[in-house]
């Protein structure tokens, strides 16, 4: 998980972060449900 975050930080494309709205767990873009709390609500942020 940490390695994936580091790869995204140094990628040339825009860095998009997906997080669970309920507990803040980092999610992959294709996850529909949080593995930690089961919530289906997620937030997406683009970091420049």
PDBQT receptor file of N, H, CA, C and O in Angstrom, charges set to zero:
ATOM      1  N   UNK A   1       0.821  -1.177   0.000  1.00  0.00    +0.000 N 
ATOM      2  CA  UNK A   1       0.000   0.000   0.000  1.00  0.00    +0.000 C 
ATOM      3  C   UNK A   1       0.876   1.255   0.000  1.00  0.00    +0.000 C 
ATOM      4  O   UNK A   1       0.614   2.177  -0.773  1.00  0.00    +0.000 OA
ATOM      5  N   UNK A   2       1.894   1.312   0.835  1.00  0.00    +0.000 N 
ATOM      6  H   UNK A   2       2.106   0.563   1.463  1.00  0.00    +0.000 HD
ATOM      7  CA  UNK A   2       2.780   2.466   0.874  1.00  0.00    +0.000 C 
ATOM      8  C   UNK A   2       3.524   2.627  -0.450  1.00  0.00    +0.000 C 
ATOM      9  O   UNK A   2       3.708   3.747  -0.927  1.00  0.00    +0.000 OA
ATOM     10  N   UNK A   3       3.946   1.523  -1.038  1.00  0.00    +0.000 N 
ATOM     11  H   UNK A   3       3.796   0.614  -0.650  1.00  0.00    +0.000 HD
ATOM     12  CA  UNK A   3       4.643   1.584  -2.317  1.00  0.00    +0.000 C 
ATOM     13  C   UNK A   3       3.737   2.160  -3.399  1.00  0.00    +0.000 C 
ATOM     14  O   UNK A   3       4.192   2.951  -4.225  1.00  0.00    +0.000 OA
ATOM     15  N   UNK A   4       2.464   1.777  -3.407  1.00  0.00    +0.000 N 
ATOM     16  H   UNK A   4       2.094   1.135  -2.736  1.00  0.00    +0.000 HD
ATOM     17  CA  UNK A   4       1.514   2.325  -4.380  1.00  0.00    +0.000 C 
ATOM     18  C   UNK A   4       1.352   3.834  -4.211  1.00  0.00    +0.000 C 
ATOM     19  O   UNK A   4       1.283   4.565  -5.199  1.00  0.00    +0.000 OA
ATOM     20  N   UNK A   5       1.292   4.301  -2.971  1.00  0.00    +0.000 N 
ATOM     21  H   UNK A   5       1.349   3.708  -2.168  1.00  0.00    +0.000 HD
ATOM     22  CA  UNK A   5       1.174   5.738  -2.710  1.00  0.00    +0.000 C 
ATOM     23  C   UNK A   5       2.406   6.480  -3.218  1.00  0.00    +0.000 C 
ATOM     24  O   UNK A   5       2.290   7.552  -3.811  1.00  0.00    +0.000 OA
ATOM     25  N   UNK A   6       3.584   5.907  -2.984  1.00  0.00    +0.000 N 
ATOM     26  H   UNK A   6       3.678   5.036  -2.502  1.00  0.00    +0.000 HD
ATOM     27  CA  UNK A   6       4.824   6.540  -3.439  1.00  0.00    +0.000 C 
ATOM     28  C   UNK A   6       4.880   6.606  -4.961  1.00  0.00    +0.000 C 
ATOM     29  O   UNK A   6       5.308   7.617  -5.518  1.00  0.00    +0.000 OA
ATOM     30  N   UNK A   7       4.454   5.546  -5.636  1.00  0.00    +0.000 N 
ATOM     31  H   UNK A   7       4.106   4.725  -5.183  1.00  0.00    +0.000 HD
ATOM     32  CA  UNK A   7       4.441   5.543  -7.096  1.00  0.00    +0.000 C 
ATOM     33  C   UNK A   7       3.527   6.638  -7.630  1.00  0.00    +0.000 C 
ATOM     34  O   UNK A   7       3.865   7.312  -8.603  1.00  0.00    +0.000 OA
ATOM     35  N   UNK A   8       2.362   6.817  -6.992  1.00  0.00    +0.000 N 
ATOM     36  H   UNK A   8       2.088   6.269  -6.202  1.00  0.00    +0.000 HD
ATOM     37  CA  UNK A   8       1.430   7.854  -7.432  1.00  0.00    +0.000 C 
ATOM     38  C   UNK A   8       2.008   9.244  -7.207  1.00  0.00    +0.000 C 
ATOM     39  O   UNK A   8       1.783  10.141  -8.019  1.00  0.00    +0.000 OA
ATOM     40  N   UNK A   9       2.743   9.437  -6.127  1.00  0.00    +0.000 N 
ATOM     41  H   UNK A   9       2.925   8.708  -5.467  1.00  0.00    +0.000 HD
ATOM     42  CA  UNK A   9       3.321  10.741  -5.834  1.00  0.00    +0.000 C 
ATOM     43  C   UNK A   9       4.328  11.170  -6.900  1.00  0.00    +0.000 C 
ATOM     44  O   UNK A   9       4.432  12.353  -7.222  1.00  0.00    +0.000 OA
ATOM     45  N   UNK A  10       5.069  10.201  -7.445  1.00  0.00    +0.000 N 
ATOM     46  H   UNK A  10       4.984   9.240  -7.183  1.00  0.00    +0.000 HD
ATOM     47  CA  UNK A  10       6.119  10.533  -8.396  1.00  0.00    +0.000 C 
ATOM     48  C   UNK A  10       5.723  10.301  -9.848  1.00  0.00    +0.000 C 
ATOM     49  O   UNK A  10       6.569  10.410 -10.736  1.00  0.00    +0.000 OA
ATOM     50  N   UNK A  11       4.477   9.988 -10.107  1.00  0.00    +0.000 N 
ATOM     51  H   UNK A  11       3.790   9.899  -9.386  1.00  0.00    +0.000 HD
ATOM     52  CA  UNK A  11       4.001   9.775 -11.475  1.00  0.00    +0.000 C 
ATOM     53  C   UNK A  11       3.859  11.125 -12.182  1.00  0.00    +0.000 C 
ATOM     54  O   UNK A  11       3.660  12.153 -11.535  1.00  0.00    +0.000 OA
ATOM     55  N   UNK A  12       3.961  11.114 -13.500  1.00  0.00    +0.000 N 
ATOM     56  H   UNK A  12       4.122  10.279 -14.026  1.00  0.00    +0.000 HD
ATOM     57  CA  UNK A  12       3.829  12.341 -14.288  1.00  0.00    +0.000 C 
ATOM     58  C   UNK A  12       2.369  12.754 -14.475  1.00  0.00    +0.000 C 
ATOM     59  O   UNK A  12       2.091  13.906 -14.809  1.00  0.00    +0.000 OA
ATOM     60  N   UNK A  13       1.455  11.844 -14.266  1.00  0.00    +0.000 N 
ATOM     61  H   UNK A  13       1.681  10.908 -13.995  1.00  0.00    +0.000 HD
ATOM     62  CA  UNK A  13       0.042  12.156 -14.422  1.00  0.00    +0.000 C 
ATOM     63  C   UNK A  13      -0.505  12.764 -13.131  1.00  0.00    +0.000 C 
ATOM     64  O   UNK A  13       0.125  12.644 -12.081  1.00  0.00    +0.000 OA
ATOM     65  N   UNK A  14      -1.676  13.417 -13.195  1.00  0.00    +0.000 N 
ATOM     66  H   UNK A  14      -2.188  13.515 -14.049  1.00  0.00    +0.000 HD
ATOM     67  CA  UNK A  14      -2.240  14.014 -11.972  1.00  0.00    +0.000 C 
ATOM     68  C   UNK A  14      -2.432  12.967 -10.878  1.00  0.00    +0.000 C 
ATOM     69  O   UNK A  14      -2.810  11.828 -11.151  1.00  0.00    +0.000 OA
ATOM     70  N   UNK A  15      -2.172  13.363  -9.666  1.00  0.00    +0.000 N 
ATOM     71  H   UNK A  15      -1.865  14.288  -9.445  1.00  0.00    +0.000 HD
ATOM     72  CA  UNK A  15      -2.292  12.470  -8.525  1.00  0.00    +0.000 C 
ATOM     73  C   UNK A  15      -3.714  12.564  -7.975  1.00  0.00    +0.000 C 
ATOM     74  O   UNK A  15      -4.117  13.604  -7.455  1.00  0.00    +0.000 OA
ATOM     75  N   UNK A  16      -4.461  11.488  -8.091  1.00  0.00    +0.000 N 
ATOM     76  H   UNK A  16      -4.134  10.643  -8.513  1.00  0.00    +0.000 HD
ATOM     77  CA  UNK A  16      -5.831  11.442  -7.589  1.00  0.00    +0.000 C 
ATOM     78  C   UNK A  16      -5.860  10.499  -6.396  1.00  0.00    +0.000 C 
ATOM     79  O   UNK A  16      -5.417   9.353  -6.481  1.00  0.00    +0.000 OA
ATOM     80  N   UNK A  17      -6.388  10.998  -5.287  1.00  0.00    +0.000 N 
ATOM     81  H   UNK A  17      -6.747  11.928  -5.219  1.00  0.00    +0.000 HD
ATOM     82  CA  UNK A  17      -6.473  10.232  -4.051  1.00  0.00    +0.000 C 
ATOM     83  C   UNK A  17      -7.939   9.863  -3.824  1.00  0.00    +0.000 C 
ATOM     84  O   UNK A  17      -8.827  10.706  -3.947  1.00  0.00    +0.000 OA
ATOM     85  N   UNK A  18      -8.178   8.611  -3.495  1.00  0.00    +0.000 N 
ATOM     86  H   UNK A  18      -7.456   7.926  -3.395  1.00  0.00    +0.000 HD
ATOM     87  CA  UNK A  18      -9.520   8.123  -3.190  1.00  0.00    +0.000 C 
ATOM     88  C   UNK A  18      -9.530   7.717  -1.724  1.00  0.00    +0.000 C 
ATOM     89  O   UNK A  18      -8.682   6.943  -1.280  1.00  0.00    +0.000 OA
ATOM     90  N   UNK A  19     -10.500   8.246  -0.969  1.00  0.00    +0.000 N 
ATOM     91  H   UNK A  19     -11.189   8.875  -1.329  1.00  0.00    +0.000 HD
ATOM     92  CA  UNK A  19     -10.587   7.938   0.453  1.00  0.00    +0.000 C 
ATOM     93  C   UNK A  19     -12.029   7.630   0.844  1.00  0.00    +0.000 C 
ATOM     94  O   UNK A  19     -12.980   8.123   0.237  1.00  0.00    +0.000 OA
ATOM     95  N   UNK A  20     -12.159   6.810   1.864  1.00  0.00    +0.000 N 
ATOM     96  H   UNK A  20     -11.387   6.410   2.357  1.00  0.00    +0.000 HD
ATOM     97  CA  UNK A  20     -13.463   6.525   2.454  1.00  0.00    +0.000 C 
ATOM     98  C   UNK A  20     -13.933   7.769   3.189  1.00  0.00    +0.000 C 
ATOM     99  O   UNK A  20     -13.175   8.350   3.966  1.00  0.00    +0.000 OA
ATOM    100  N   UNK A  21     -15.169   8.186   2.956  1.00  0.00    +0.000 N 
ATOM    101  H   UNK A  21     -15.785   7.715   2.325  1.00  0.00    +0.000 HD
ATOM    102  CA  UNK A  21     -15.709   9.362   3.647  1.00  0.00    +0.000 C 
ATOM    103  C   UNK A  21     -15.949   9.093   5.125  1.00  0.00    +0.000 C 
ATOM    104  O   UNK A  21     -15.910  10.021   5.933  1.00  0.00    +0.000 OA
ATOM    105  N   UNK A  22     -16.191   7.867   5.485  1.00  0.00    +0.000 N 
ATOM    106  H   UNK A  22     -16.223   7.113   4.829  1.00  0.00    +0.000 HD
ATOM    107  CA  UNK A  22     -16.511   7.550   6.883  1.00  0.00    +0.000 C 
ATOM    108  C   UNK A  22     -15.256   7.450   7.744  1.00  0.00    +0.000 C 
ATOM    109  O   UNK A  22     -15.198   8.057   8.813  1.00  0.00    +0.000 OA
ATOM    110  N   UNK A  23     -14.245   6.691   7.298  1.00  0.00    +0.000 N 
ATOM    111  H   UNK A  23     -14.292   6.197   6.430  1.00  0.00    +0.000 HD
ATOM    112  CA  UNK A  23     -13.087   6.438   8.180  1.00  0.00    +0.000 C 
ATOM    113  C   UNK A  23     -11.761   6.977   7.640  1.00  0.00    +0.000 C 
ATOM    114  O   UNK A  23     -10.764   6.974   8.362  1.00  0.00    +0.000 OA
ATOM    115  N   UNK A  24     -11.727   7.443   6.379  1.00  0.00    +0.000 N 
ATOM    116  H   UNK A  24     -12.537   7.446   5.792  1.00  0.00    +0.000 HD
ATOM    117  CA  UNK A  24     -10.501   8.035   5.836  1.00  0.00    +0.000 C 
ATOM    118  C   UNK A  24      -9.504   7.053   5.254  1.00  0.00    +0.000 C 
ATOM    119  O   UNK A  24      -8.400   7.450   4.880  1.00  0.00    +0.000 OA
ATOM    120  N   UNK A  25      -9.865   5.782   5.169  1.00  0.00    +0.000 N 
ATOM    121  H   UNK A  25     -10.762   5.460   5.473  1.00  0.00    +0.000 HD
ATOM    122  CA  UNK A  25      -8.972   4.775   4.603  1.00  0.00    +0.000 C 
ATOM    123  C   UNK A  25      -8.718   5.075   3.131  1.00  0.00    +0.000 C 
ATOM    124  O   UNK A  25      -9.655   5.411   2.406  1.00  0.00    +0.000 OA
ATOM    125  N   UNK A  26      -7.477   4.961   2.675  1.00  0.00    +0.000 N 
ATOM    126  H   UNK A  26      -6.717   4.688   3.264  1.00  0.00    +0.000 HD
ATOM    127  CA  UNK A  26      -7.155   5.133   1.258  1.00  0.00    +0.000 C 
ATOM    128  C   UNK A  26      -7.715   3.964   0.463  1.00  0.00    +0.000 C 
ATOM    129  O   UNK A  26      -7.583   2.807   0.861  1.00  0.00    +0.000 OA
ATOM    130  N   UNK A  27      -8.344   4.279  -0.667  1.00  0.00    +0.000 N 
ATOM    131  H   UNK A  27      -8.451   5.219  -0.991  1.00  0.00    +0.000 HD
ATOM    132  CA  UNK A  27      -8.946   3.272  -1.531  1.00  0.00    +0.000 C 
ATOM    133  C   UNK A  27      -8.322   3.332  -2.910  1.00  0.00    +0.000 C 
ATOM    134  O   UNK A  27      -7.789   4.368  -3.307  1.00  0.00    +0.000 OA
ATOM    135  N   UNK A  28      -8.382   2.241  -3.636  1.00  0.00    +0.000 N 
ATOM    136  H   UNK A  28      -8.816   1.399  -3.314  1.00  0.00    +0.000 HD
ATOM    137  CA  UNK A  28      -7.981   2.279  -5.038  1.00  0.00    +0.000 C 
ATOM    138  C   UNK A  28      -9.175   2.802  -5.835  1.00  0.00    +0.000 C 
ATOM    139  O   UNK A  28     -10.306   2.784  -5.350  1.00  0.00    +0.000 OA
ATOM    140  N   UNK A  29      -8.922   3.263  -7.045  1.00  0.00    +0.000 N 
ATOM    141  H   UNK A  29      -8.003   3.278  -7.439  1.00  0.00    +0.000 HD
ATOM    142  CA  UNK A  29      -9.975   3.855  -7.867  1.00  0.00    +0.000 C 
ATOM    143  C   UNK A  29     -11.094   2.876  -8.178  1.00  0.00    +0.000 C 
ATOM    144  O   UNK A  29     -12.226   3.296  -8.417  1.00  0.00    +0.000 OA
ATOM    145  N   UNK A  30     -10.804   1.586  -8.182  1.00  0.00    +0.000 N 
ATOM    146  H   UNK A  30      -9.884   1.245  -7.988  1.00  0.00    +0.000 HD
ATOM    147  CA  UNK A  30     -11.820   0.602  -8.561  1.00  0.00    +0.000 C 
ATOM    148  C   UNK A  30     -12.537  -0.037  -7.370  1.00  0.00    +0.000 C 
ATOM    149  O   UNK A  30     -13.380  -0.912  -7.566  1.00  0.00    +0.000 OA
ATOM    150  N   UNK A  31     -12.223   0.378  -6.150  1.00  0.00    +0.000 N 
ATOM    151  H   UNK A  31     -11.538   1.089  -5.991  1.00  0.00    +0.000 HD
ATOM    152  CA  UNK A  31     -12.893  -0.184  -4.972  1.00  0.00    +0.000 C 
ATOM    153  C   UNK A  31     -14.241   0.499  -4.768  1.00  0.00    +0.000 C 
ATOM    154  O   UNK A  31     -14.323   1.727  -4.747  1.00  0.00    +0.000 OA
ATOM    155  N   UNK A  32     -15.300  -0.303  -4.617  1.00  0.00    +0.000 N 
ATOM    156  H   UNK A  32     -15.233  -1.300  -4.635  1.00  0.00    +0.000 HD
ATOM    157  CA  UNK A  32     -16.638   0.224  -4.385  1.00  0.00    +0.000 C 
ATOM    158  C   UNK A  32     -16.997   0.256  -2.908  1.00  0.00    +0.000 C 
ATOM    159  O   UNK A  32     -17.924   0.960  -2.507  1.00  0.00    +0.000 OA
ATOM    160  N   UNK A  33     -16.267  -0.503  -2.098  1.00  0.00    +0.000 N 
ATOM    161  H   UNK A  33     -15.514  -1.075  -2.423  1.00  0.00    +0.000 HD
ATOM    162  CA  UNK A  33     -16.568  -0.588  -0.672  1.00  0.00    +0.000 C 
ATOM    163  C   UNK A  33     -15.269  -0.521   0.126  1.00  0.00    +0.000 C 
ATOM    164  O   UNK A  33     -14.262  -1.125  -0.245  1.00  0.00    +0.000 OA
ATOM    165  N   UNK A  34     -15.312   0.218   1.218  1.00  0.00    +0.000 N 
ATOM    166  H   UNK A  34     -16.129   0.709   1.519  1.00  0.00    +0.000 HD
ATOM    167  CA  UNK A  34     -14.144   0.335   2.095  1.00  0.00    +0.000 C 
ATOM    168  C   UNK A  34     -13.881  -1.004   2.780  1.00  0.00    +0.000 C 
ATOM    169  O   UNK A  34     -14.791  -1.581   3.375  1.00  0.00    +0.000 OA
ATOM    170  N   UNK A  35     -12.650  -1.501   2.703  1.00  0.00    +0.000 N 
ATOM    171  H   UNK A  35     -11.910  -1.032   2.220  1.00  0.00    +0.000 HD
ATOM    172  CA  UNK A  35     -12.336  -2.773   3.347  1.00  0.00    +0.000 C 
ATOM    173  C   UNK A  35     -12.280  -2.674   4.878  1.00  0.00    +0.000 C 
ATOM    174  O   UNK A  35     -12.342  -3.693   5.566  1.00  0.00    +0.000 OA
ATOM    175  N   UNK A  36     -12.166  -1.461   5.408  1.00  0.00    +0.000 N 
ATOM    176  H   UNK A  36     -12.116  -0.633   4.849  1.00  0.00    +0.000 HD
ATOM    177  CA  UNK A  36     -12.065  -1.276   6.861  1.00  0.00    +0.000 C 
ATOM    178  C   UNK A  36     -13.427  -1.156   7.532  1.00  0.00    +0.000 C 
ATOM    179  O   UNK A  36     -13.672  -1.809   8.545  1.00  0.00    +0.000 OA
ATOM    180  N   UNK A  37     -14.328  -0.322   6.977  1.00  0.00    +0.000 N 
ATOM    181  H   UNK A  37     -14.129   0.209   6.154  1.00  0.00    +0.000 HD
ATOM    182  CA  UNK A  37     -15.594  -0.070   7.671  1.00  0.00    +0.000 C 
ATOM    183  C   UNK A  37     -16.828  -0.495   6.870  1.00  0.00    +0.000 C 
ATOM    184  O   UNK A  37     -17.937  -0.492   7.403  1.00  0.00    +0.000 OA
ATOM    185  N   UNK A  38     -16.647  -0.860   5.595  1.00  0.00    +0.000 N 
ATOM    186  H   UNK A  38     -15.746  -0.863   5.162  1.00  0.00    +0.000 HD
ATOM    187  CA  UNK A  38     -17.765  -1.331   4.786  1.00  0.00    +0.000 C 
ATOM    188  C   UNK A  38     -18.573  -0.232   4.124  1.00  0.00    +0.000 C 
ATOM    189  O   UNK A  38     -19.551  -0.530   3.439  1.00  0.00    +0.000 OA
ATOM    190  N   UNK A  39     -18.203   1.023   4.300  1.00  0.00    +0.000 N 
ATOM    191  H   UNK A  39     -17.409   1.266   4.856  1.00  0.00    +0.000 HD
ATOM    192  CA  UNK A  39     -18.927   2.134   3.698  1.00  0.00    +0.000 C 
ATOM    193  C   UNK A  39     -18.785   2.112   2.178  1.00  0.00    +0.000 C 
ATOM    194  O   UNK A  39     -17.754   1.696   1.650  1.00  0.00    +0.000 OA
ATOM    195  N   UNK A  40     -19.821   2.560   1.486  1.00  0.00    +0.000 N 
ATOM    196  H   UNK A  40     -20.659   2.898   1.916  1.00  0.00    +0.000 HD
ATOM    197  CA  UNK A  40     -19.762   2.663   0.026  1.00  0.00    +0.000 C 
ATOM    198  C   UNK A  40     -19.616   4.121  -0.416  1.00  0.00    +0.000 C 
ATOM    199  O   UNK A  40     -19.700   4.419  -1.608  1.00  0.00    +0.000 OA
ATOM    200  N   UNK A  41     -19.398   5.025   0.534  1.00  0.00    +0.000 N 
ATOM    201  H   UNK A  41     -19.330   4.783   1.502  1.00  0.00    +0.000 HD
ATOM    202  CA  UNK A  41     -19.217   6.435   0.216  1.00  0.00    +0.000 C 
ATOM    203  C   UNK A  41     -17.729   6.760   0.170  1.00  0.00    +0.000 C 
ATOM    204  O   UNK A  41     -16.997   6.508   1.128  1.00  0.00    +0.000 OA
ATOM    205  N   UNK A  42     -17.289   7.322  -0.955  1.00  0.00    +0.000 N 
ATOM    206  H   UNK A  42     -17.883   7.527  -1.733  1.00  0.00    +0.000 HD
ATOM    207  CA  UNK A  42     -15.874   7.664  -1.087  1.00  0.00    +0.000 C 
ATOM    208  C   UNK A  42     -15.727   9.090  -1.605  1.00  0.00    +0.000 C 
ATOM    209  O   UNK A  42     -16.643   9.645  -2.212  1.00  0.00    +0.000 OA
ATOM    210  N   UNK A  43     -14.573   9.661  -1.357  1.00  0.00    +0.000 N 
ATOM    211  H   UNK A  43     -13.829   9.209  -0.864  1.00  0.00    +0.000 HD
ATOM    212  CA  UNK A  43     -14.235  10.997  -1.836  1.00  0.00    +0.000 C 
ATOM    213  C   UNK A  43     -13.031  10.877  -2.755  1.00  0.00    +0.000 C 
ATOM    214  O   UNK A  43     -12.197   9.986  -2.593  1.00  0.00    +0.000 OA
ATOM    215  N   UNK A  44     -12.949  11.776  -3.713  1.00  0.00    +0.000 N 
ATOM    216  H   UNK A  44     -13.626  12.500  -3.844  1.00  0.00    +0.000 HD
ATOM    217  CA  UNK A  44     -11.852  11.774  -4.675  1.00  0.00    +0.000 C 
ATOM    218  C   UNK A  44     -11.254  13.173  -4.697  1.00  0.00    +0.000 C 
ATOM    219  O   UNK A  44     -11.973  14.160  -4.848  1.00  0.00    +0.000 OA
ATOM    220  N   UNK A  45      -9.925  13.253  -4.546  1.00  0.00    +0.000 N 
ATOM    221  H   UNK A  45      -9.341  12.451  -4.424  1.00  0.00    +0.000 HD
ATOM    222  CA  UNK A  45      -9.221  14.523  -4.535  1.00  0.00    +0.000 C 
ATOM    223  C   UNK A  45      -8.084  14.476  -5.540  1.00  0.00    +0.000 C 
ATOM    224  O   UNK A  45      -7.364  13.482  -5.626  1.00  0.00    +0.000 OA
ATOM    225  N   UNK A  46      -7.923  15.549  -6.297  1.00  0.00    +0.000 N 
ATOM    226  H   UNK A  46      -8.508  16.357  -6.227  1.00  0.00    +0.000 HD
ATOM    227  CA  UNK A  46      -6.773  15.662  -7.202  1.00  0.00    +0.000 C 
ATOM    228  C   UNK A  46      -5.748  16.560  -6.533  1.00  0.00    +0.000 C 
ATOM    229  O   UNK A  46      -6.055  17.687  -6.144  1.00  0.00    +0.000 OA
ATOM    230  N   UNK A  47      -4.530  16.058  -6.403  1.00  0.00    +0.000 N 
ATOM    231  H   UNK A  47      -4.279  15.142  -6.719  1.00  0.00    +0.000 HD
ATOM    232  CA  UNK A  47      -3.459  16.767  -5.754  1.00  0.00    +0.000 C 
ATOM    233  C   UNK A  47      -2.454  17.206  -6.823  1.00  0.00    +0.000 C 
ATOM    234  O   UNK A  47      -1.981  16.392  -7.616  1.00  0.00    +0.000 OA
ATOM    235  N   UNK A  48      -2.143  18.472  -6.830  1.00  0.00    +0.000 N 
ATOM    236  H   UNK A  48      -2.527  19.133  -6.186  1.00  0.00    +0.000 HD
ATOM    237  CA  UNK A  48      -1.192  18.995  -7.823  1.00  0.00    +0.000 C 
ATOM    238  C   UNK A  48       0.186  19.106  -7.242  1.00  0.00    +0.000 C 
ATOM    239  O   UNK A  48       1.114  19.527  -7.932  1.00  0.00    +0.000 OA
TER     240      UNK A  48
